[in-house]
């Protein structure tokens, strides 16, 4: 088993192994050493490597003839298996660390059983890095197995001290779920506006006042993720009894009397009982809380936390470049993430450019009404990740009618000028791990986080487009009161009827890869115009995609901004219906009956 660690820019490979026992066939032993050689050779020579293994061999005392790979302080005489360890160290230019430090025999013996004591567990490192190890010994009071003892070494790495990156602190907007916090927020916001109930006309002033009031009233988080420790059930009683057990084990190792043995065994049993009681008590309290309405959210939070901890994405601070080399510096990692997503989001499939045009529909559009804003706000879900502007939809829901008036006025200005606020053009892309190599960019997916206020604007536009555009009845995706499961059910019924009538039925299934990311925007404008959408709305949607700035958030910070010129916005409230318009126009000829 091997593990690659990045420690302040230093790559450390940790390898563990278990060699066949003395009585095993020579062929099995040779196969083990051959496989181990392959593992060692797969690690770059420029990276540090430390190996800890139960080699089931004795390298013995003294180092005559083997001074380059071991010291003098082994245990007893060398056997055949121990010679294999020495030969392996010579092949791989490594050193047997245990043998370089003069210790009492009690701190060199790694295995005790049936009155026998010897040294079979070793730590090896590259010879060039031996100077970085200052100590190696056996910890007498810790038993990792019934007969084996823990072997530890102290290694000092010379690293470049990095400036700790500033952690982004987030406003605790979730507190707006409480009515008392919501009321306090409204009052403080009114005070910040000089006692006025009406919000300022311009977006920049209103947004800054809302953010500042939110930070003062609701507070900000530390920015650090709360760790979900496996020992969350731990208490003082468990800690006390475990400490007493450790002391009893040390006492028995020093003086192997029956009295000391019985004392240690009794404390072992008590530790098991105390741990079991502590866990049961903690789980009972957890289950009682989960039965409540508030506990349901805790259950989902706990499941998401465990899933994140299993993937451990936030700790992956290194990544491979396109040639497979591991990048360790923060600057190079950020550049790689920007390079990967910039290529991914701007990739367009080969296609023939459309030559024919389509007439635009020039007509006057009505102003945005307050009831349209209310419906859009009602359709917005609460508790979603906030966008780059740090203003969630909960703010507008909390402000009630004042927010409706402000948004209606703001949206009308956007509709008239066909220019939305520049802050809405910023998109944040956090990354999430899929299956596969954690150091490969292709095994991650990004989710676009957009301004919630822009999503409200998109829902207002979407509601108007749905009244104008007629989508064919065969379109089941992203349509109200329809589901793709209905289409699947209809297809099954059709197949059954054709089978009963013993007639052939031909079906075509098309898998559109990364379809949202590959939609040509020129084709989108063409399909909107062909569907009869007023040119005013076409220009409004075009404005949503102009000068869109995207930033990727990874474990080492945020990348530089880059532009996305292809595809629909992921996470957009309007994109599903825009995609339905495109598919409706592209499939128009297919739906026509053959002559």
Residue pairs with C-beta under 8 A, 6 or more apart in sequence:
1 15
1 16
1 17
2 13
2 14
2 15
2 16
2 39
2 43
3 13
3 14
3 15
4 11
4 12
4 13
4 14
4 47
4 326
5 11
5 12
5 13
5 14
6 12
6 317
6 318
6 328
7 157
7 159
8 157
8 159
8 160
8 161
8 162
9 159
9 160
9 162
9 328
9 329
10 48
10 157
10 159
10 328
11 44
11 47
11 48
11 318
11 326
11 328
12 47
12 48
12 49
12 50
12 157
13 43
13 47
13 48
13 49
13 50
14 49
14 50
14 51
14 52
15 39
15 40
15 43
15 49
15 50
15 51
15 52
15 53
16 51
16 52
16 53
17 32
17 36
17 51
17 53
17 54
17 55
18 53
18 54
19 29
19 32
19 53
19 54
19 55
19 56
19 57
19 81
19 84
20 28
20 29
20 32
20 56
21 56
22 56
22 57
22 79
22 81
29 81
29 84
33 84
33 88
36 88
37 88
37 91
37 92
40 49
40 51
40 92
43 49
48 125
48 126
48 129
48 132
48 157
49 94
49 125
49 126
49 129
50 123
50 124
50 125
50 153
50 155
51 94
51 123
51 124
51 125
52 121
52 122
52 123
52 124
52 151
53 121
53 122
53 124
54 120
54 121
54 148
55 81
55 82
55 84
55 85
55 120
55 121
55 122
56 81
56 120
57 79
57 80
57 81
57 82
57 83
57 84
57 85
57 120
58 74
58 75
58 76
58 77
58 78
58 79
58 81
58 82
58 118
58 119
58 120
59 70
59 74
59 78
59 82
59 85
59 86
59 96
59 99
59 119
59 122
60 74
60 75
60 76
60 77
60 78
60 79
60 82
61 72
61 73
61 74
61 75
61 76
61 77
62 72
62 74
63 70
63 71
63 72
63 74
63 99
66 86
66 90
68 90
68 95
68 127
69 86
69 89
69 90
69 94
69 95
69 96
69 127
70 86
70 89
70 95
70 96
70 99
70 100
71 96
71 99
71 100
71 101
72 99
72 102
73 98
73 99
73 100
73 101
73 102
73 103
73 108
74 96
74 98
74 99
74 108
74 119
75 105
75 108
75 109
75 118
75 119
76 118
76 119
78 86
85 96
85 122
86 96
88 94
89 95
89 96
89 124
93 126
93 127
93 128
94 124
94 125
94 126
94 127
95 124
95 125
95 126
95 127
95 130
96 122
96 123
96 124
97 122
97 123
97 124
97 125
97 130
97 133
97 136
97 153
98 108
98 110
98 119
98 122
98 123
98 136
98 151
100 130
100 133
100 136
101 135
101 136
101 137
103 137
103 138
106 138
106 140
106 253
107 137
107 138
107 140
108 119
108 137
108 138
109 117
109 118
109 119
109 138
109 149
110 118
110 119
110 120
110 121
110 138
110 148
110 149
110 151
111 117
111 118
111 119
111 120
111 121
111 147
111 148
111 149
112 147
112 149
113 146
113 147
121 148
121 149
121 151
122 151
123 136
123 151
123 153
125 132
125 133
125 155
129 155
132 155
132 156
132 157
132 158
133 153
133 154
133 155
133 156
134 154
134 155
134 156
135 153
135 154
136 151
136 152
136 153
136 154
137 151
137 152
137 153
138 149
138 150
138 151
138 152
139 149
139 150
139 151
139 152
140 149
140 250
140 253
141 246
141 247
141 249
141 250
141 253
142 149
142 150
142 246
143 149
143 150
143 249
144 150
162 330
165 330
165 556
165 557
167 222
167 223
167 224
168 223
169 220
169 221
169 222
169 223
170 220
170 221
170 223
170 386
170 390
171 211
171 214
171 215
171 218
171 219
171 220
171 221
171 390
172 218
172 219
172 220
172 221
173 214
173 218
173 386
173 392
173 394
173 395
174 383
174 394
175 181
175 218
175 219
176 182
176 185
176 218
176 394
176 395
176 397
176 398
177 382
177 394
181 217
181 218
182 398
184 217
185 213
185 214
185 217
185 218
185 398
186 398
186 399
188 213
188 216
188 217
189 209
189 210
189 213
189 399
190 196
190 197
192 209
192 212
192 213
193 199
193 200
193 209
197 402
198 402
198 405
198 406
199 206
199 399
199 402
199 403
199 405
199 406
200 206
200 209
201 409
201 410
201 413
203 410
203 421
203 423
204 421
204 423
206 406
207 389
207 391
207 423
210 391
210 395
211 390
211 391
214 395
225 314
228 302
228 305
228 306
228 309
232 282
233 278
233 279
233 281
233 282
233 283
234 278
235 278
237 274
237 278
238 271
238 274
238 275
238 278
241 267
241 270
241 271
241 274
242 271
244 267
245 264
245 267
245 268
245 270
245 271
248 260
248 263
248 264
248 267
249 264
251 260
251 263
251 264
252 260
252 261
252 263
252 264
289 295
289 298
290 296
290 298
290 299
308 314
311 433
311 438
312 438
313 431
313 432
313 433
313 438
313 444
313 555
314 555
315 555
316 433
316 438
316 439
316 555
317 328
317 330
317 333
317 555
317 556
318 326
318 327
318 328
318 333
318 439
319 326
319 327
319 333
319 336
319 337
319 439
319 440
319 441
319 554
320 326
320 327
320 336
320 437
320 439
320 440
320 441
321 327
321 332
321 336
322 339
326 439
327 333
327 336
330 556
330 557
333 554
333 555
333 556
334 554
334 556
334 557
334 558
334 559
334 560
335 559
336 441
337 431
337 441
337 552
337 554
337 559
338 552
338 559
338 560
338 562
340 441
340 442
341 429
341 446
341 550
341 552
341 559
341 562
342 562
342 564
344 517
345 517
345 550
345 564
345 566
345 567
346 564
346 565
346 566
347 517
347 518
347 566
348 518
348 520
348 566
349 518
351 520
354 522
354 523
354 526
358 526
358 529
358 530
359 529
360 529
360 535
360 538
361 529
361 532
361 533
361 534
361 535
362 534
362 535
363 534
363 535
363 536
365 415
365 464
365 534
365 536
365 537
367 412
367 415
368 408
368 411
368 412
368 415
368 460
369 408
370 404
370 405
370 408
372 408
372 460
372 463
372 464
373 404
373 407
373 408
373 411
373 456
373 460
374 404
375 459
375 463
376 456
376 459
376 460
376 463
377 393
377 396
377 397
377 403
377 404
377 407
377 456
379 459
380 393
380 397
380 452
380 455
380 456
380 459
381 393
382 392
382 393
382 394
382 397
383 394
384 392
384 393
384 452
385 430
385 449
386 392
386 449
386 452
387 426
387 427
387 428
387 449
387 450
387 451
387 452
387 454
388 423
388 426
388 427
388 428
388 449
388 450
388 451
388 551
389 423
389 424
389 426
389 451
389 452
389 453
391 451
391 452
391 453
392 452
393 452
393 453
393 455
393 456
395 403
396 403
396 404
396 407
396 452
396 453
396 456
397 403
399 406
407 453
407 456
411 457
411 460
414 420
414 421
414 457
414 540
415 536
415 540
418 536
418 539
418 540
418 543
419 543
420 454
420 457
420 543
420 544
422 547
423 451
424 450
424 451
424 453
424 454
424 457
425 546
425 547
425 548
425 549
426 451
426 549
426 551
426 561
427 448
427 449
427 450
427 548
427 549
427 550
427 551
427 564
427 569
428 448
428 449
428 550
428 551
428 553
428 558
429 446
429 447
429 448
429 449
429 550
429 551
429 552
429 553
430 446
430 447
430 449
430 552
430 553
431 444
431 445
431 446
431 552
431 553
431 554
432 444
432 445
432 446
432 447
433 443
433 444
434 443
434 444
434 445
435 443
436 442
436 443
437 443
446 552
446 570
447 570
447 571
448 550
448 569
448 570
448 571
448 572
449 571
450 569
450 571
450 572
454 544
455 572
455 573
458 544
458 572
458 573
458 574
459 573
459 574
461 537
461 540
461 541
461 574
462 573
462 574
462 577
464 537
465 533
465 537
465 577
465 581
466 480
466 577
468 531
468 532
468 533
468 534
468 537
469 531
469 532
469 533
469 581
469 584
470 531
471 479
471 580
471 581
471 584
472 584
472 587
472 588
472 591
474 487
474 587
474 591
475 482
475 580
475 583
475 584
476 482
476 483
476 484
476 486
476 487
477 484
477 576
477 580
477 583
478 576
478 577
478 579
478 580
479 580
491 507
494 505
495 505
498 504
498 505
499 505
515 579
516 567
516 568
516 570
516 575
516 579
517 566
517 567
517 568
517 570
518 566
518 567
519 566
519 567
519 568
519 579
519 582
520 566
521 545
521 565
521 566
521 567
523 582
524 541
524 568
524 578
524 581
524 582
525 538
525 542
526 585
527 581
527 582
527 584
527 585
527 586
528 537
528 538
528 541
528 578
528 581
529 535
529 538
530 585
531 581
531 584
531 585
533 581
541 574
541 578
544 569
544 574
545 569
547 563
548 563
548 564
548 569
549 561
549 562
549 563
550 561
550 562
550 563
550 564
551 558
551 559
551 560
551 561
552 558
552 559
553 559
568 575
568 578
568 579
569 575
